[in-house]
Each structure stands twice: as structure tokens, then as C-alpha cells.
Amino acid sequence: MLILFTREAEPDAPYWTGRVLLGALDALAWPAAWMALAFQLPERGGMVGGLMISLAALAAVRRLHTALCENHRYRFTTWKVGKVLLGLYFIGVVMKLLTMLPQ
């Protein structure tokens, strides 16, 4: 038996000055980081590196189109990743503080 559930669409993001420019930068920065990572692989990663670069280029074009033409639908990747990294950082700080407590 196959049961399909549909998700409710996310509401449009509010517009603020500079959102289009920051969206375009965010849309290009993450695929560029993946490309830079692929270029650092030995012998450019062979077929995997080439695939990684081409998929990053396609993602960059799609993300840039969304950021420029459908900005109300664009979600910032840096914000998503930043929240996770900030959470991990705070967990590390708490662990360090707990190890400094007297026994």
C-alpha cells in the first residue's frame, strides 16, 4: 500500500531591502564552495569531481534564478547551516564548561 502526504506550501518570505542581492550571493556562494572543494581533490576527483562540479553549476543556475526572479520563494542556505553550526558550537561550550567543574 502506498500512502502519499502532501506538505503545505511555505508562506512567502517577507521582502526587505537588500534581500535580492544577499539572496544572489547566497545562491552562488554554496555551489562555488562545492566547486572549490572539488578542485582541491587529487587529480580533480576524476569522474566524481567532474560530476560534482557540473551538479554545483546546475544548482547555482537554479538557485540564482530563484533568488533573482522568485525571491519570495528563496530560502537562505547560510541561515540554515548557520543555525546548525551555532547549535553545535553551544553544545561544545557547555561540554567544555561541564569538564571544568570540580569533581
N, C-alpha and C positions, 0 to 999 in steps of 0.2 A: 504494500500500500504506500502511496506517495502523497504526502500532505505538504502543500505549499503555503507559506505565510508571506504576506506582503508587508513591507515596512512602510510606515507613514513617512512621507517626504519631509526632510528637514525644512524648517522655515527659512525664508530668505534672510541672508545676513544683512545687518544694518549698514548703510553707507556712511563713510566718514572720509574727510579729506585725506588724500594720500593712500587710500585703500587700493586703488588700481595699481599705482606704482609699486607699493610693497607687495602686492599680490604677484605682479610680474617678476619681481626679484625673487620671491619665494618659489615661484613656479620654475624658474631657471636654476636656482641655486642647488636644489637637491639632485636633479638629474646631472648637473655639472659635477657635483661631488661624487656621484657614482661613476661618471666617466673618468674623473681624475683617479679614482681608486682602480679602475680597470687599466688605465695607462701605467700604473705602478706595478702591475703584475709582471712576473718574469715572462719575457717574450710576448708581452701584451696579452697573456692569458690564452693564446690560441683561439680556438673557436668560441670558447666560453667568454673570453674578453670581447671578441667582436660582437657576439650576441648581446652582451651586457651594454656595450656602447650603443648599439643600434636601438635596443629597447629603451635606453635612457633618452636617446634623441627623440624617439616617438613620444615618450612620456612628456618630454619638455615641450614639444609642439602642442600636445593636447592640453597640458596644464596651462601653457601660455595663452591659448585660445580661451580657455575658461576664465582665466584671470583678467583678460582684457575685454572679452565680449560678453561674458556672463558672470560678471564679478559678484553678483548677489548669490551665486551658487558656489563660489570658490571658498574653500576652507584652507586655512594656513597650516602647512605641514610643520613648520618650525614651532608653532604653538603646541601641536600635538606631541611632537618629540620633546619639546622643552618641558612640558608637564611631567612626562615620564622621567626624564633625567633629573629634574628638580626633586621629584619624589624619591628617587634612588639616592640622591645627594643627602637629603634629610634623614633617610634611613641610616646612611653611613655615619652622619654626625651623631645620631642617637646611639648607635652601636659604639662609637668611639667614647662618648660620654659615659656609657654604661661600663666600659672596660676600665675607666679611670676611677670609678667608685672604690672606696676601701672595702676590703673583703670582710 
